[in-house]
Amino acid sequence: MDRLRFFLKLAFICNLCFALAEVAQYIDFKGQFSELLKFILPMGLIVAFPLNLITLIIAIILLVRHKLRLADLPPYVFIVNLLILLFQFYFLF
């Protein structure tokens, strides 16, 4: 269960990078923040979606099978990850 909490929080951080990467597509930085974007873009566009999807599927399966309670997870992170997953489906597909 501690691993699931860790991966939910890691997915949340990757989802923040996804949001920044999506915003970065519409803003012209003119060469500024290039080192930061080299870290944010791969983490947001490559890692965020699969990690978020797999982590949420595992969490939902455990919740449905009653092996885990929502109170055991950080509920705000779980809900925000679900909402961001909907945006990821919209932007990626």
Buried (B, 14 or more C-beta within 10 A) or exposed (E): EEEBBEBBBBBBBBBBBBBBBBEBEEEEEEEEEEEEBEEBBEBBBBBBBEBBBEBBEBBEEBBEEEEBEEEBBBEEBBEBBEEBBEEBEEBEE
